[in-house]
Amino acid sequence: MKLASRLDRIEPFYVMECAKAAAELAHTPLCDPAQGGRRMIYLNIGEPDFAATDSVQAAAACCVAAGHTQYTPATGLPALRQALSAWYASHFGLDIDPARIVITAGASGALQLACLALFQRGDEVLMPDPSYPCNRHFVAAADASAVLLPTTAEQRFQPTAAQVAAAWTSQTRGVLLASPSNPTGTSIAPEEMAAIVNTVRARGGVSIVDEIYLGLSYDKRFGSSALALGDDIISVNSFSKYFGMTGWRLGWLVVPPDLVAPIEKLAQNLFICASSVAQHAALGCFAPEALAEYEWRRQSFQARRDLVVPALNAMGLRVPVEPDGAFFVWADCSAFCNDSWDLSFELMRRAQVALTPGRDFGPAQASRFLRLSFATDTALLQEALGRLREVLPELRR
């Protein structure tokens, strides 16, 4: 069967390849307590251990019981768009017109719609290295090209306005940023974000900002939305991370007014609408008790970060920039290996701890870094850290 050439520009999702390997190893005697083994501890996948709140589950049950399972408008339930507008007002002090909010089939659906609406063959989109791999693959799926800008710890692993200006060519269409970022958990400082947006704006480009971890910010310096910089900003967000609705596959876009109709046309044809049950359920996210629960969860993630980062530093997995959001740690493993890919598999075998090698996130320093997700309960994190502490001295170069 002849395949489309665009597939040649989309690499395997190595996070999932490692997850498969960990799952296979988990079914061997090495990970079977009945045979003297230890269970595998998964710190490789970015999925909160907290599930949908009671209010979300109740809203879903009511929706199904009442038969509210038909198609919704392609842009989403009006009540959900209004609820998100109110959430932006209460959490970020922003006045976002509900008409600018488009409900999507996850943040992935949001990114696909934005990229298909804005990019085409020959276009280039500037992105940081490291960054979430699927973001650049959404660009490739639109037949455009991602241009990765290598970053350093001194930059908080985020691009600068000067880099954007230097990399801009006649083919550049815009930037696709993430703040806070996967895999680093670092955010772009507000003044730098403003400088980047102004640089892009001056060149007639578009600024897309992935803000799916914005609700999980731990430092007030970085907890603001790029939407504050103007109505021309495109923000991608999701109910998966902060709201704990990963498998419900529900996200949203905030777009400039002139982009709503083109996005709606694409959504009608590609998705019809996001899941109606998930949308009705998501209305439960904004109940007072649910919002209080999300704040407690955010504080819990912060406590986990405060447990993990000093422990990793002490054992030689140096964290050059403390994450200010999300639930990831980007750790330098060069004291133990030449390639984080090999070390990841060695730690699976020796410690029964699954981590993610840097290969997915961009070539600049892929072999030097590992990503650890602390989106699991504290007891498991402590056990995993203890195992790493035992094994790593044997691997030090």
N, C-alpha and C positions, 0 to 999 in steps of 0.2 A: 504494500500500500504506500503510495506516495504521500508524504507529509508536507505540511506547509513549512516554508523556509523560516518563518518566524520562530519555530521551535528550536532552531539552531542557536538562537540568541538567548534562550532561557535555560539556565543551568539547573541541575537537580537541586532540590531543597535538602541540603545536607543535614539540617536540623532533624528532619524526618528520617533520613538514612541512619543517623546515630540513634534515634529513638527506636527504630526497627532492630538495630543491633543490640541495644540494651534489653528490649523485650525478649529477643531470642535467648540472650544470656540468662535472663531471669527465669527461664524454664529449664535450666540445667541444674545438676546437683550443686554447683557452686553457689546458687542462690536459693537452695531448698533447705530451710531450717531443719526439716525432718532428716536430712542427710548430712547435717553438720554445716550447712551453708548459711549465708546471710541474705536476707531479702535485698533486692535492688532498691536504692533510693534515687528517685528521679528529680534531679535539679536542672534538667535540660529544657523542659518545655515551659513556655511563658503562659501558664494558665492558673488563675487564682484557685486556691483550695476552697475558697468561700463560694457557695452556690447562690442561686437566686433567692432573694429574701422571701419571707412568708407573704408579704404583700404582693409581690410579683406572682408567686404561685397561686395565690387566691384570685388575683385578677385574671390569670390564664384560665383557671377553673370556671369562673363566672362567665368568661367569654365563650368557652365551649358549651357550657350549660345553656346559655342564652342563644346559641346558634349564630354568634357573631363571627363567622368564619369565612365570609365571602371576601372577594377582592376589595382592597381599599384603593383610593386614588394612588396613582403611580408615585406621587410626591409624599404619600403617607397620610395617616390619620390626622385630620386637623387638630384634634385634641392633644395628640402627642407632640405635634410641632409647637403648639401653644405652650405645653408643659416644658419643653426644652427652652423656649424663649424665656419663660419665667425663671428657669434654672440658671441661665446665663445672667439674668438680672440679679438674682440673689447671691450667686457664688462669685461672679466676676465683675459685677457692676456694669454690665453691657446691655445696651438696648438693641436686641437682635430681632428684626421683624420676622414673625413666624413664616411669612411667605418666602423668606430666603433659606429656610431649612427644608432639606429633602431627606426623607427617611429611606434607607437603603438596606440591601441584603448584606449586612455586616460592613465593616470598614473596607473590606476587600471589594465589595460591590461599589462602595463610594469611590475608591481609587480607580476602579475600572471605568466608571462613568466619567470621572473628571479627566482621566487620561484620554479616553476616546473622544471626548468633546473638544479637547484643547490641542492634542498633539497628532502629528501625522508623519509620514515618511520624510526623512531629511531633517526633522527637528532634533535638537539636542536639549536635554534637561539636566541641569546641574544638581548633584546630590552629594552628600558627605560620604566619606569612607572612614570608619565603618558606618553601615546603615542596614536596616532590615531588608533582606534580599528580595522579598516579594515586591517591594516598592519599585525597584528598578525593573523588575519583570513586568509590572503593569505598564511601564513606559515602553518596554520592548513589545508587548502585546498590541500596542497602538502603532507599531512599526516605527517608533522613534528610538532614539539612542540615549541611554543614561551616561553622563560624563561624571565620573567620581572624583571628588576633590579630597585628597589625602589630608587627614587632620592629625593633631597631636594632643597629648595630655595638656599641654600649655593652653590649647584652645578648647579644653573640655571636650575634645573629640567632636567638635562642631565647626562648621565652616565659618569663615569671616566674610564681611562685605568686600574686603580687599581681594580675597580669593575669587569671589563671584565676579568682580569687575575684571580681574586678570584673565579669567577663563572664558569670558563672554565672547562669542563670535557671531557672525551673521546668521548662523544656524541655531543659535541658542533661543529657546522659546520661554524658558523660565527656570524656576528652582522647585525642588520637592524636598522639603525639610521635615524633621521630626523633633518635637520638643515637648516632653522628655523623649529620649531616644531609646530604641531597641537596637543595639545590645548594651549601650553604655549606661543607661539611666541618667544621662546628663541632659540639661536643657540649655537652650541658647539664651544668653543674658538679654534682657529686654532692650537695652541700648544697641546691642549687636543685631538683634532681630530687626529693629527699626532701621538700622543702617543697611541691612541686606534688602529689606523690602524697598527702601528708597532707591537702592542701586538697581534693582530689578524694574521698578516702576519707571525710572528715568530712561530705561532702554526699551520700554514697551512690552515687557515680559509679564508673566504671571507667577504669583507666589502661592504655592500649595503647602500647607503645613499640617502634618500628621500630628494630631493632638489627642490620640486615644489614651495616653497615660496622664493627661493633664490633671485629672481629678486626683491622681496619686502623686501629688507634689508634697515635698517635705520641707521646702525652704521657701519662705515668702518672697525672696528675691527672684524666684523663677516661676512663680505660680500664676502668672498672667497669661491670657490668651492673645495670640497674634491678631485676633479679630479686632482688638482695640486699635489697631493701626490703620483701619479703613475698611470701607465696604468692598474693596476690590480683593481682599484676602479670601482665599478658599481654605476652609478648615475641614479636615477629615476627623470624624470621631466615632465612638463605638460604645455600645452598651456592654461590651464583653469584659473589660478590665475593671474599671471603677465600680460599675453596677453589677458585676459578677454574673453576666448572662452569656457566657462564651458560646454554648451550643445552640442558643436561640438564633444566632446569626442575624443580628440587628445593629445597624449603624446609622450614621447620618452625615450629610454634608451641609455646611453653611457656605453659600455662594453669592456672588454679586447678583443684584436683581436681574441684569440682562442675561445671566447664565441659567436662570431657573427653567425657562421654556426649553432650551436645547437639552438640558439634563433630563427634563421630564420626557421629552420625545424619545431619548435613548432608553430611559428606564421603562417606558411603556413597551418598547419593542424587545428589550433584552430580558427584563425581569417581570413585567406587568406590575408587580408591587412586591414589597417585602412581606414576609409572613404576617398575615392578619392576626393570628393568635399571638405571635411574639410582640406585635405592636400593642395590642390590647393589654398584654401582660406588662409591658414596659411602663404603662401608665402607673403601675404600682410602685415604680422606682421613686416617685416623687411624694409618696406618703411621708408624713413627718417621721414615723418610726423607721422607715426605710432609710431616709436621709441620715438619721442618727446612727443607724447601723453602718452605713458606708463610711461615716467619719471614724467610727470605732475601728473598722477594718483598715482604713488608711493609717491610723496610729499603730495598728498591729504590724502592718508592713514596715513602717518606719522602725519599730522596735526590732524586727527581724534584721533589717539592714544594719542597725547598730550592733547587733550580735555578730553578723557574718563578716563585715568589713575588717574590723580589728583582728578577728581570728585568722582570716586569710593573710593579712599583712604579717602576722606573727609567724606563720608557717612558711613564708617565702613566696606565696602567690600574691604579689604586690598589686594593690588597687591604686593606680596613680591618681584617679579622680573619684572622690566619693559620690555615688549616685544621689541626685537630689530629687529623683522621682522614679516612677515605674517600680519594678521588682527584679532588676537585673544588676549584676556586678560584672564589670569588665576587668578581668584579672590577668596580669602579666605572668606567664608561666615560663619565661625564658631561662630561669634558674634551673629548670628541670628537664628541658627538652629543646630540640631544634624545631619541632613541629607540634603544635597543639592538637592536631588530629591524632597523632600517635599517642600523645599523653592521655587524651580522652579515653581511648580504647584501653590503655594500660590501667587507668583508674577504674574503669568498669570491671576489669578482670581482677585487680588486686584489692580494691576497696569496695566494690559493688556500689559505686556512686556514678551516676550518669551526669556528665556535664556536656556543654556544647562547644566544640572547637570553633576557632575564628573564621574558618574557611568560608562560611556562608556570607559573611558581612562585608566583604570587600578585600582586595588583594594587598592593600598597603602594609598591614601588620598582621595578616591572617594567621601566620604560623606562631606568632608571639603571644596571642591572647586566647583566653577561654571565657565563655559566658556562663555564669552561674545564676540560676533563677531561685530567688528566695520566696517564691509563691507557694510555699508549703508550710506545714505547721512547725512550731518551734522545736518540739521534741525530735522530729525527724531531722531538722537542720542541725541540731546539736549532735545527733548520732552521726550524721554525715561528716560534720567537721571533725569529730573524734577519729573517724576512720581515715580521713585525709591526713590528719596529724600523725597517725601511725605509719602510713605508707610513704608519704612524701620524702622523708629523710633517706629512704632507700633509693630514691630516684634522682636526688640532687646531683648535679654534674660537678 
